[in-house]
Amino acid sequence: MSDETDATLADEAVLDAYAQEKIIEEQRLEQQRKDEYEKNVSTVMFSKAKVKYICSPHSGSVLAEPEPDIVLDNNIKVCGVKCFMEYSTQNNDNVPYTIPVITDLLFDSGFNLNKELLGDIVKKIFFDSYNNIPDKIDCDMFCEILRKFYAPAYYFGQRLRKCACRGLVDELLRLIVRGCNPNTADGEGITSLHCACEFNRVTVIEKMYELIGSKLIIDPKDKYGWTPLYCAVHHGNIECVKLLLRFNASVILPNSVGKSPLHCAVAQNRIDIFNILKDSSSYNSDVVDNQDFTLAHEAGFKAYIEIFNDICARNSSLKLDRLGYTPQDYVDTILSDSVFGEENISREVSIELSHVDDTNLNK
């Protein structure tokens, strides 16, 4: 019995030693993994996926999708058929399938913004991608050409606005020449001009205006009452602001809460932009929002002293807002809560307003 007991104890000792070795080995490997992680923690936390290849620069957007298959508007079709029949009669029913002929037919059908650009589009759509080009065109074939060429805003508006956002000038101009109206908006009321102003696409704005001129609506409002100028001011896009003012954009048109682009510039302390806006012919320092906030109220509410003084120097009438406060009241309230510089700033504001007559406060 003693021999068997000794053997059993020996086996158990071997098993215990093996188990202990396994535990020690697992602990060593775990510590090794931790050390490796600590060593490469920055790489692990901030590693970036490697791009193997790019399918399309517009993947995931409407620009990567094929063009929609549209139903030709009856008015466009009637006009196209009329132009084709007139051309066919004048040329003894001989209408060759050539770039100049198709360009002329489309131009006479109403796509007459830019004939040179129109010809480039015709070549791209109906010649570069075609293998078997016919010799002549009949009326049905021209109607099909017209259907493929026409890009109404109902189907192509989203593409147009995306091109404006991304600064894709050539694609944008081609869509407009094909009949996509840049003045149309999405469900939020945002037009291509809003998009261009938000992303500071100055060239897009210039080329759109160059192509359609006064037909481009400069001050459309979205559902919140923002105009393209308001968008440009809000995003600090000073070059767009300058360009829109050249096209006589209004600096005082209110949004849904009565804020104008002037209010926006003051509220964000955009001094450079405000200096440009105040030179506009439509500038009015007395413009108020729905709470009767003037520009001086807007500046005083945030204690923007430099712009506050500039406004007050131009206009001495300090009106009351809906709560019965003057712009100076807001400045004094904010400065009274300040710890540093209160006395100097308050004195500076008081000096600037020393010429204001108290009788003006009730206006």
TORDO-908639 format. One line per 3 residues: their letters; for each residue x, y, z of C-alpha. Coordinates in nm, 2 decimals, padded with zeros to 4 digits. Layout:
a = X Y Z ~ ... .
***
This chain:
msd = 00.00 00.00 00.00 ~ 00.28 00.24 00.09 ~ 00.44 00.19 -00.26 .
etd = 00.11 00.26 -00.43 ~ 00.05 00.57 -00.21 ~ 00.40 00.70 -00.29 .
atl = 00.34 00.65 -00.66 ~ 00.01 00.84 -00.65 ~ 00.17 01.12 -00.45 .
ade = 00.45 01.14 -00.70 ~ 00.20 01.16 -00.99 ~ 00.01 01.44 -00.83 .
avl = 00.33 01.63 -00.76 ~ 00.42 01.60 -01.13 ~ 00.07 01.72 -01.23 .
day = 00.09 02.01 -00.99 ~ 00.43 02.11 -01.12 ~ 00.30 02.10 -01.48 .
aqe = -00.01 02.31 -01.39 ~ 00.21 02.56 -01.22 ~ 00.44 02.58 -01.52 .
kii = 00.13 02.64 -01.74 ~ 00.01 02.92 -01.52 ~ 00.36 03.08 -01.52 .
eeq = 00.38 03.06 -01.90 ~ 00.03 03.21 -01.95 ~ 00.12 03.50 -01.71 .
rle = 00.45 03.55 -01.91 ~ 00.27 03.56 -02.24 ~ 00.00 03.80 -02.10 .
qqr = 00.27 04.03 -01.97 ~ 00.45 04.01 -02.31 ~ 00.13 04.12 -02.48 .
kde = 00.08 04.41 -02.24 ~ 00.44 04.52 -02.29 ~ 00.40 04.50 -02.67 .
yek = 00.08 04.71 -02.65 ~ 00.24 04.97 -02.43 ~ 00.53 04.99 -02.66 .
nvs = 00.31 05.05 -02.97 ~ 00.01 05.22 -02.80 ~ 00.03 05.53 -03.02 .
tvm = 00.03 05.32 -03.33 ~ -00.26 05.11 -03.20 ~ -00.47 05.42 -03.10 .
fsk = -00.41 05.63 -03.41 ~ -00.35 05.39 -03.69 ~ -00.52 05.47 -04.02 .
akv = -00.67 05.23 -04.27 ~ -00.47 05.19 -04.59 ~ -00.65 05.27 -04.91 .
kyi = -00.59 04.99 -05.16 ~ -00.75 05.18 -05.46 ~ -01.01 05.45 -05.52 .
csp = -01.32 05.35 -05.71 ~ -01.44 05.70 -05.76 ~ -01.36 06.04 -05.61 .
hsg = -01.74 06.07 -05.56 ~ -01.81 05.73 -05.40 ~ -02.10 05.74 -05.17 .
svl = -02.25 06.06 -05.32 ~ -02.51 06.12 -05.59 ~ -02.23 06.21 -05.83 .
aep = -02.11 05.85 -05.83 ~ -02.46 05.72 -05.94 ~ -02.56 05.69 -06.31 .
epd = -02.77 05.97 -06.45 ~ -03.14 05.93 -06.40 ~ -03.36 05.81 -06.68 .
ivl = -03.60 06.10 -06.73 ~ -03.94 06.15 -06.89 ~ -03.91 06.42 -07.15 .
dnn = -04.13 06.73 -07.07 ~ -04.40 06.77 -07.33 ~ -04.32 07.14 -07.39 .
ikv = -03.95 07.06 -07.45 ~ -04.05 06.78 -07.69 ~ -04.29 06.99 -07.89 .
cgv = -04.03 07.27 -07.93 ~ -03.77 07.01 -08.03 ~ -03.99 06.85 -08.29 .
kcf = -04.08 07.19 -08.44 ~ -03.71 07.29 -08.47 ~ -03.62 06.95 -08.62 .
mey = -03.90 06.97 -08.88 ~ -03.80 07.33 -08.98 ~ -03.43 07.22 -09.02 .
stq = -03.53 06.91 -09.21 ~ -03.75 07.11 -09.45 ~ -03.48 07.36 -09.51 .
nnd = -03.22 07.09 -09.59 ~ -03.44 06.86 -09.81 ~ -03.49 06.60 -09.53 .
nvp = -03.12 06.56 -09.50 ~ -03.02 06.59 -09.13 ~ -02.67 06.45 -09.08 .
yti = -02.56 06.31 -08.74 ~ -02.28 06.56 -08.67 ~ -02.18 06.77 -08.38 .
pvi = -02.26 07.10 -08.54 ~ -02.60 06.99 -08.66 ~ -02.71 06.84 -08.32 .
tdl = -02.57 07.15 -08.15 ~ -02.77 07.38 -08.37 ~ -03.09 07.18 -08.32 .
lfd = -03.05 07.18 -07.94 ~ -02.96 07.55 -07.94 ~ -03.27 07.63 -08.13 .
sgf = -03.48 07.41 -07.90 ~ -03.40 07.64 -07.61 ~ -03.06 07.53 -07.48 .
nln = -02.91 07.86 -07.58 ~ -02.69 07.97 -07.28 ~ -02.35 07.90 -07.44 .
kel = -02.32 07.74 -07.78 ~ -01.95 07.66 -07.75 ~ -02.01 07.47 -07.42 .
lgd = -02.32 07.31 -07.57 ~ -02.10 07.17 -07.86 ~ -01.86 07.02 -07.61 .
ivk = -02.14 06.85 -07.42 ~ -02.29 06.71 -07.74 ~ -01.95 06.56 -07.83 .
kif = -01.91 06.41 -07.48 ~ -02.25 06.26 -07.46 ~ -02.33 06.15 -07.81 .
fds = -02.00 06.09 -07.98 ~ -01.72 06.00 -07.74 ~ -01.91 05.70 -07.59 .
ynn = -02.07 05.58 -07.91 ~ -01.92 05.31 -08.13 ~ -02.18 05.29 -08.42 .
ipd = -02.26 05.65 -08.51 ~ -02.54 05.68 -08.77 ~ -02.52 05.89 -09.08 .
kid = -02.85 06.07 -09.04 ~ -03.11 06.17 -08.78 ~ -03.48 06.13 -08.80 .
cdm = -03.74 06.30 -08.58 ~ -03.77 06.01 -08.33 ~ -03.39 05.98 -08.30 .
fce = -03.37 06.36 -08.22 ~ -03.64 06.32 -07.96 ~ -03.43 06.05 -07.79 .
ilr = -03.12 06.28 -07.81 ~ -03.32 06.55 -07.65 ~ -03.43 06.32 -07.37 .
kfy = -03.08 06.21 -07.29 ~ -02.95 06.57 -07.31 ~ -03.21 06.74 -07.10 .
apa = -03.12 06.77 -06.73 ~ -03.42 06.92 -06.54 ~ -03.37 07.03 -06.18 .
yyf = -03.63 06.78 -06.06 ~ -03.39 06.50 -06.15 ~ -03.05 06.67 -06.15 .
gqr = -03.09 06.95 -05.88 ~ -02.91 06.74 -05.62 ~ -02.62 06.68 -05.85 .
lrk = -02.60 07.05 -05.93 ~ -02.59 07.15 -05.56 ~ -02.33 06.88 -05.49 .
cac = -02.11 07.02 -05.77 ~ -02.14 07.37 -05.61 ~ -02.04 07.23 -05.27 .
rgl = -01.73 07.06 -05.41 ~ -01.63 07.34 -05.65 ~ -01.67 07.12 -05.96 .
vde = -01.71 07.41 -06.20 ~ -01.71 07.23 -06.54 ~ -01.97 06.97 -06.43 .
llr = -02.19 07.24 -06.28 ~ -02.18 07.46 -06.59 ~ -02.26 07.16 -06.81 .
liv = -02.57 07.08 -06.60 ~ -02.69 07.44 -06.62 ~ -02.65 07.44 -07.00 .
rgc = -02.84 07.12 -07.02 ~ -03.14 07.29 -06.85 ~ -03.08 07.24 -06.48 .
npn = -03.20 07.56 -06.31 ~ -02.95 07.68 -06.04 ~ -03.22 07.88 -05.86 .
tad = -03.42 07.56 -05.76 ~ -03.38 07.45 -05.40 ~ -03.39 07.13 -05.20 .
geg = -03.64 07.06 -04.92 ~ -03.46 07.29 -04.69 ~ -03.47 07.58 -04.94 .
its = -03.10 07.55 -05.01 ~ -02.99 07.66 -05.36 ~ -02.66 07.61 -05.54 .
lhc = -02.57 07.96 -05.44 ~ -02.62 07.88 -05.08 ~ -02.39 07.57 -05.12 .
ace = -02.12 07.77 -05.29 ~ -02.13 08.04 -05.02 ~ -02.11 07.79 -04.74 .
fnr = -01.80 07.62 -04.88 ~ -01.64 07.95 -05.01 ~ -01.65 07.84 -05.38 .
vtv = -01.59 08.18 -05.53 ~ -01.52 08.05 -05.88 ~ -01.85 07.86 -05.88 .
iek = -02.04 08.19 -05.81 ~ -01.84 08.38 -06.07 ~ -01.90 08.12 -06.34 .
mye = -02.27 08.08 -06.26 ~ -02.33 08.46 -06.28 ~ -02.11 08.48 -06.60 .
lig = -02.33 08.21 -06.76 ~ -02.68 08.32 -06.67 ~ -02.63 08.68 -06.55 .
skl = -02.93 08.85 -06.39 ~ -03.13 08.52 -06.41 ~ -02.93 08.41 -06.10 .
iid = -03.13 08.50 -05.79 ~ -02.88 08.66 -05.55 ~ -03.09 08.67 -05.24 .
pkd = -03.30 08.35 -05.22 ~ -03.40 08.24 -04.87 ~ -03.38 07.89 -04.72 .
kyg = -03.65 07.76 -04.48 ~ -03.48 07.95 -04.20 ~ -03.46 08.27 -04.40 .
wtp = -03.08 08.25 -04.46 ~ -02.97 08.42 -04.78 ~ -02.64 08.31 -04.95 .
lyc = -02.48 08.63 -04.81 ~ -02.59 08.54 -04.46 ~ -02.43 08.19 -04.52 .
avh = -02.11 08.35 -04.63 ~ -02.10 08.59 -04.34 ~ -02.18 08.31 -04.09 .
hgn = -01.89 08.09 -04.22 ~ -01.65 08.38 -04.24 ~ -01.60 08.35 -04.62 .
iec = -01.49 08.71 -04.69 ~ -01.42 08.66 -05.06 ~ -01.78 08.53 -05.12 .
vkl = -01.91 08.83 -04.93 ~ -01.72 09.07 -05.15 ~ -01.84 08.90 -05.47 .
llr = -02.21 08.89 -05.36 ~ -02.20 09.26 -05.28 ~ -02.07 09.32 -05.63 .
fna = -02.39 09.15 -05.75 ~ -02.60 09.38 -05.51 ~ -02.68 09.13 -05.25 .
svi = -02.88 09.29 -04.96 ~ -02.71 09.32 -04.62 ~ -03.03 09.39 -04.43 .
lpn = -03.27 09.10 -04.54 ~ -03.39 08.94 -04.22 ~ -03.40 08.56 -04.16 .
svg = -03.69 08.39 -03.97 ~ -03.59 08.55 -03.64 ~ -03.52 08.89 -03.80 .
ksp = -03.14 08.86 -03.81 ~ -02.97 09.02 -04.11 ~ -02.62 08.95 -04.24 .
lhc = -02.52 09.26 -04.05 ~ -02.65 09.11 -03.73 ~ -02.46 08.79 -03.81 .
ava = -02.13 08.97 -03.87 ~ -02.16 09.17 -03.54 ~ -02.27 08.88 -03.33 .
qnr = -01.97 08.68 -03.44 ~ -01.73 08.98 -03.41 ~ -01.63 08.95 -03.77 .
idi = -01.48 09.30 -03.79 ~ -01.33 09.26 -04.14 ~ -01.66 09.14 -04.29 .
fni = -01.86 09.41 -04.10 ~ -01.64 09.68 -04.24 ~ -01.72 09.55 -04.59 .
lkd = -02.09 09.52 -04.53 ~ -02.12 09.87 -04.38 ~ -02.00 10.02 -04.71 .
sss = -02.29 09.86 -04.89 ~ -02.56 10.09 -05.03 ~ -02.82 09.90 -04.83 .
yns = -02.64 09.94 -04.50 ~ -02.87 10.06 -04.21 ~ -02.74 10.06 -03.86 .
dvv = -03.10 10.09 -03.73 ~ -03.20 09.75 -03.87 ~ -03.37 09.54 -03.59 .
dnq = -03.45 09.18 -03.54 ~ -03.77 09.03 -03.40 ~ -03.66 09.14 -03.04 .
dft = -03.59 09.49 -03.16 ~ -03.21 09.42 -03.13 ~ -03.02 09.68 -03.33 .
lah = -02.66 09.62 -03.44 ~ -02.55 09.81 -03.13 ~ -02.75 09.58 -02.91 .
eag = -02.59 09.28 -03.08 ~ -02.24 09.42 -03.01 ~ -02.32 09.54 -02.66 .
fka = -02.48 09.21 -02.56 ~ -02.14 09.04 -02.61 ~ -01.93 09.34 -02.51 .
yie = -01.75 09.35 -02.85 ~ -01.62 09.70 -02.77 ~ -01.44 09.78 -03.10 .
ifn = -01.73 09.70 -03.32 ~ -01.97 09.86 -03.07 ~ -01.79 10.19 -03.08 .
dic = -01.78 10.18 -03.46 ~ -02.16 10.14 -03.48 ~ -02.23 10.40 -03.22 .
arn = -02.00 10.65 -03.39 ~ -02.20 10.62 -03.71 ~ -02.54 10.64 -03.54 .
ssl = -02.61 10.83 -03.22 ~ -02.97 10.71 -03.17 ~ -02.97 10.43 -02.91 .
kld = -03.30 10.26 -02.93 ~ -03.46 10.03 -02.67 ~ -03.50 09.66 -02.74 .
rlg = -03.82 09.47 -02.65 ~ -03.71 09.43 -02.29 ~ -03.65 09.81 -02.26 .
ytp = -03.27 09.79 -02.26 ~ -03.03 10.01 -02.45 ~ -02.70 09.87 -02.60 .
qdy = -02.51 10.05 -02.32 ~ -02.71 09.86 -02.06 ~ -02.58 09.53 -02.19 .
vdt = -02.23 09.66 -02.20 ~ -02.25 09.78 -01.84 ~ -02.40 09.46 -01.72 .
ils = -02.13 09.25 -01.87 ~ -01.85 09.47 -01.76 ~ -01.99 09.49 -01.40 .
dsv = -01.93 09.11 -01.38 ~ -01.58 09.14 -01.51 ~ -01.28 09.13 -01.28 .
fge = -01.01 09.27 -01.50 ~ -01.01 09.58 -01.72 ~ -01.36 09.68 -01.62 .
eni = -01.28 10.04 -01.53 ~ -01.07 10.11 -01.85 ~ -01.32 09.95 -02.09 .
sre = -01.62 10.12 -01.93 ~ -01.45 10.46 -01.95 ~ -01.36 10.39 -02.32 .
vsi = -01.72 10.31 -02.40 ~ -01.85 10.61 -02.20 ~ -01.62 10.85 -02.40 .
els = -01.75 10.71 -02.73 ~ -02.11 10.77 -02.62 ~ -02.06 11.10 -02.45 .
hvd = -02.21 11.28 -02.75 ~ -02.54 11.09 -02.73 ~ -02.83 11.30 -02.61 .
dtn = -03.04 11.13 -02.34 ~ -03.36 11.22 -02.53 ~ -03.26 10.97 -02.79 .
lnk = -03.29 10.68 -02.55 ~ -03.67 10.67 -02.58 ~ -03.68 10.66 -02.95 .
***
